[in-house]
Amino acid sequence: MIHLFFRLSIISLCHIIDTLFLYVRRLEYTFTSQNEKTVFRVRITKYKGKNVYLSDGTCMAKNDCLLKIHLHNVRILKEVLSLKHPLQRSMVIYRMVEQSMPSLARFIDNHPRSNQIKGIIGITMINKGVTHLGFEKSYPSSRLYRLFKFSTQFPIYLLSTTSISMRNIRKQCPTYLFMSKEKLFEKYIDTGHAT
């Protein structure tokens, strides 16, 4: 009971921080065809990392125009808080992201800068199953940046897991997720998956 109260208190605090984060970072929601918010908030960004070559031949290079995706972590945590088994939590998170992907594709397709947007990028510590969604992984080269992202994402990671050990914590590393626009469209629009 105390453990649950602690998690709920942290989520409430995260909600306040998240509202400020949404405003400061100028994030936009993506919406389903039924005009419901998805689990993504997004913004256009210029890529500043090292060149990343994706399996479809796309190269993400410095100053490329990308759509940066941010998961609505507070919403996701509220959905999985009552689930005790890690596998159940992972499956629910996976399904929420999968169901939001067609809306993300349509957002780019309808965006005024669609022709400039080369793909999508995200960074997360919750990355199980992302390759099945079409993402490809890369790791930030800057140790300082990895440490910064670890410190900002660690509270969400703690709340999303049911088993915490030093061994598991040491394994966690912020991970870049990439997908080219062409692959996103092929997987979530052209094949009729859009919802």
Protein Blocks (a to p, Z undefined) as FASTA:
>chain_A
ZZmmmmmmmmmmmmmmmmmmmmmnopacdddfkopacfbdcdddddfbdcdddfkopacd
ehiacddddddfklmmmmmmmpmbfklmmmmmmmmmmmmmmmmmmmmmmpmklmmpnbdc
dddfblghklmnopacdddfblklmmmmmmmmmmmmmmmpcbdcfklmmmpccddddddf
klmmmmmmmnopaZZ
